[in-house]
Amino acid sequence: MEVDEEKVLCYLDKVLEDEDENVFECGDMDLESPLPPEDMLMTPVHRQFRGDIEKGLEMKKLVLSGFLASEEIYINQLEALLLPMRPLKATATTSQPVLTIQQVETIFYKIQDIFEIHKEFYDALFPHIQQWDEKVAVGHLFQKLASQLGVYKAFVDNYKTAMETAEKCSQANTQFQQISESLKVKGPKDSKDCNTNVTMEALLYKPIDRVTRSTLVLHDLLKHTPKDHPDFPLLQDALRISQNFLSSINEEIDPRRTAVTTPKGEARQLVKDGFLVEVSEGSRKLRHVFLFTDLLLCAKMKKTSVGRHQQYECKWYIPLADLTFQLLDDSDVLPHIQVLPEHEIEEMKTKISVIKSEIQKEKKALKGQSRNVERLRKKMNEQESWLLLHSPTIPFRIHNKHGKSYLFLLSSDYERSEWRESIQKLQRKDLQTCQLSSVELQVLTSSCFKLRTVHNIPVTSNKDDEETPGLYGFLHVIVHSAKGFKESANLYCTLEVDSYGYFVSKAKTRVFRDTTEPQWNEEFEIELEGSQCLRILCYEKCYDKTKLNKDDNEIVDIIMGKGQVQLDPQTVQSKNWHMDVIEMNGIKVEFSMKFTSRDLSLKRTPSKKQSGVFGVKISVVTKRERSKVPYIVRQCIEEVEKRGIDEVGIYRISGVATDIQALKAAFDTNSKDILVMLSDMDINAIAGTLKLYFRELPEPLLTDRLYPAFMEGIALSDPAAKENCMMHLLRSLPDPNLITFLSLLEHLKRVADNEPINKMSLHNLGTVFGPTLLRPSESEVTKGHITLATDIWSHDVMAQVSVTWVQVLLYYLQHPPISFAELKRNTLYFSTDV
C-alpha cells in the first residue's frame, strides 16, 4: 500500500492546529528526562490509534497509573528545586551570601506549597491504585487538587519575575550559575535509571506544564467513568475548575508557544528566535532563525496570497550535536561580503527621517485618517527593512561538522555573543544528533509560525504610535570601574546603543592592563537616534597573534561579561549625572550617564573669557597669535597626521571626554605642556578636541552672514552656476576663516586617502564635520533661518538640514585642490556682495 505523502502532511498540519487549540499537549519532561511508558497513553495521537483494546474501569486504572507515575516524577522535580533553596536561604543571612533573602523568595516562590499539595495528593492516590476495584473512588482527590489552584495562580503571576531574577543572579554570581545549570532529579522508585541533571530554568517551568497535563487527564478519566459512578460529578467539577483556571492564565503564559512534541513524545522547546541577515550565494537575505533544545533551524517566510495563513519555509537546519564555531582552515575561502559605503547608509537614514516628518504632518492635518499615511508607512517600512538588511557587518559563522557552513552578519557583538552562548549552553547537555524526515521537518517548520516569540522585524514602522519613540540627542556616559574579576587581565569596555532597529558600537575605553579592578573613569559623548537601550560589554584584550579570527580579520578578544540598561527619559534627562551598576557574570561595571537634547548640545555659546581660544572668534585668536591658522588647529592636525592617519574611525570614534577637557584647558591657558600632552594623549581625544574647537566657535567657521547663501548655493541644479556660486562664497569669507577652512579641507582629504585602512571616506568625514562647521549661532536661529523644536519630528527635520550641511562640506572635499592665492586673484572679477 503506497502512502500519499501530501495527505500525510495535510493531516499532520491539521493535528498541529488542533493541538494549538487545546493549548498544550506535549509531555512535561525535558530531553534528558523521558516520560514513563504509561504517560505515553495520554498523548492525543496515541489515543486516536489505541482503539478499543481496553475499556471501562480497567482503562480508567491505566490512565490513573500513568498519571501517578508522572506525578512521582513531578514531585521529584519539585524536590530537586527545594534542595538548593534551603541552603541558599540559610546562607542569605551570613557574611558571604550567594543570594539575598528576597532573591531566594522570588525565585522559589510557592514551590514549597506546590510540593506539599502534590505530595499529599500522591500519598492519597497511591493506595487506591494498589488496591484497585470497581468501587474505588478518586474523584474527591482530584476535586481537592483543583480547589488548590490558587497557589498555581500566585506562581504564574510571579513566574516571569522569578525567571528574570534567576537569569540576573546567574550572570552576577558564578556559584549560583553552577547550581542552577545542573540540578539532580531522582528517577522513579522502580526505575534503574540514575539521577538526571536538569536546569533550574526547565524545572521552574514544570508547574505551568503540570496544570495542563492534569486537565488532560481529567478529560480521559471522565471518558472512562460511567455517568452513574460517584466519581463522575466530582471529576466534572474538577475539570470545570481546571479549565477556568487555564483560560485565565493562557494569555499570560502559553506553554504551547514555546514547545512542540517530537516523534518520540519528547518536548522540543523553543529557546530563542530572531531575525538575522544570512549571506547566501553572495547576497544578503533576511532570515528568521529558531534555536530549539536540540537543533538550529533557519527559515524564511513564504509568499502567500491574500487571506492565506502565513507559513515558513525551512532553508536548512543543523542538529546542535553537529554544530561548531571552530575557525576556518587556511585552505578555506571566505565568501565575498558586500559592504555598502557609509554614505549610502546615512542617505537612507535621512530618507527615513524625511518620511517620518511627512507622516507627522499628515496625521496633524487629517487626524491620521489619510490613506497617504498608510502609503508613507509602507514606504518607510521598505526603507527601514533595507537598512536592517545592509547595515550589519559583524560575521557569525555556523559550522556543521559534517561539512557545510553558514554565515550570518550581525550589527552587534552583544547579539553575536548572545546567540553563541545560548547554543553553547544547550550543547553542555548530553545531546544526540537528530535527523528529521521530510514529514518531521515539515511539521516542525509549520509549528514555527505559532511558536515564534519575535513576530516582526525590529523597525520603527512596526511600532504602535503609543510606543516611546526613544531619545534623540547626546548621551554622556562615564565608565568608572569594574570589579569581580578572578584573575588579572587586560580589560576594556565598549558601549552600544540601538538606532533604526539595530545596535551599533559607539565608544571604547582604553585597555587597562594586568588588573582585577580596572579604573577607567572615561567619559564619552554618544549620539542617540531614537535610542532606547545602552549596552556595555567588557572584554579581555588578546595580544596573541596566532588567535586571528579570519571572519573579520581582527584578533579575537574574549567577552568577560555584558549587560544592558533601558534609557528611561525621565531618569537620564535630569541635569544631574545618574549613577548605575550593571552586573554581568559576577562582574560589576559602574557607570554614570546624563542626556542632552540635540539642540542644546550643538548650541554655540560665546566664551566670557576672551583670553582663551574655545568660544572665541577665530579672527580674535589669529590676531592675538599673529597667525593665519589658530595654533590649536595646526597642532591637532599635525598630531593626527603623524600618528592617527591609520586609526580606524578617526574623527568618528568618541575620544575620552576627560582627556578632551584636559586638552581644552591646556590650549585655553596656553600651557607650556601642550606638546607633551599631545604626544602622550590618545589620538581620538586629539581628534575630539579639534571637533570641539570648531563646535564651540561663537559662530560657524563658514559664518552666520553667509549661511543662507551656502544653503541656497548647494541647491542649484546647474553645475556651472553652482561652481561659480560656491567659489564666490569661499572668496567672501574673512581671511582667517578661509585659510583655516582650506587647511582643514586638505587635511581631511589626506585622511580620506587612507580610507582602506581607517575606514573614513570623504562622505564619512563630511558627515562628522558638516554640522560642526555650518550650524548657525543662536542669533541666526532666531532670525528664522532654522527652526528648532523639541518633539521627535523636529529632530527629523533637523536631520534633513544636517544633510544639507554635509552636502556643502562634501562639495568642497570632492573639489580639486583650492588655492587661497588663486581664489583671491579671482576676486577682481567678482563682486563680494552676497
Secondary structure, 3 states (H helix, E strand, C coil): CCCCHHHHHHHHHHHHHHHHHCCCCCCCCCCCCCCCHHHHHHCHHHHHHHCCCCCHHHHHHHHHHHHHHHHHHHHHHHHHHHHHHHHHHHHCCCCCCCCCHHHHHHHCCCHHHHHHHHHHHHHHHHHHHHCCCCCCCCHHHHHHHHHCHHHHHHHHHHHHHHHHHHHHHHHHCHHHHHHHHCEEECCCCCCCCCCEEECHHHHHHHHHHHHHHHHHHHHHHHHCCCCCCCHHHHHHHHHHHHHHHHHHHCCCCCHHHHEEECCCCCEEEEEEEEEEEEEECCEEEEEEEEEECCEEEEEEECCCCCCCCCCEEEEEEEEHHHEECCCCCCCCCCCCCCCCCHHHHHHHHHHHHHHHHHHHHHHHHHCCCCHHHHHHHHHHHHHHHHHHHHCCCEEEEEEECCCCEEEEEECCHHHHHHHHHHHHHHHCCCCCCCCCCHHHHHHHHHHHHHHCCCCCCCCHHHCCCCCCCCEEEEEEEEEEEEECCCCCEEEEEEEEEEECCEEEEEEECCCEEEECCCEEEEEEEEEEEEECEEEEEEEECCCCHHHEECCCCEECCEEEEEEEEECCHHHHCCCCCEEEEEEECCEEEEEEEEEEEHHHHCCCCCCCCCCCCCCCCHHHHHHHHCCCCCHHHHHHHHHHHHHCCCCCCCCCCCCCHHHHHHHHHHHHCCCCCHHHHHHHCCHHHHHHHHHHHHHCCCCCCCCCCCHHHHHHHCCCCCHHHHHHHHHHHHHCCCHHHHHHHHHHHHHHHHHHHCHHHHCCCHHHHHHHHHHHHHCCCHHHHHCCCCCCCCCHHHHHHHHHHHHHHHHHHHHHHCCCCCCHHHHHHHHHHCCCCC
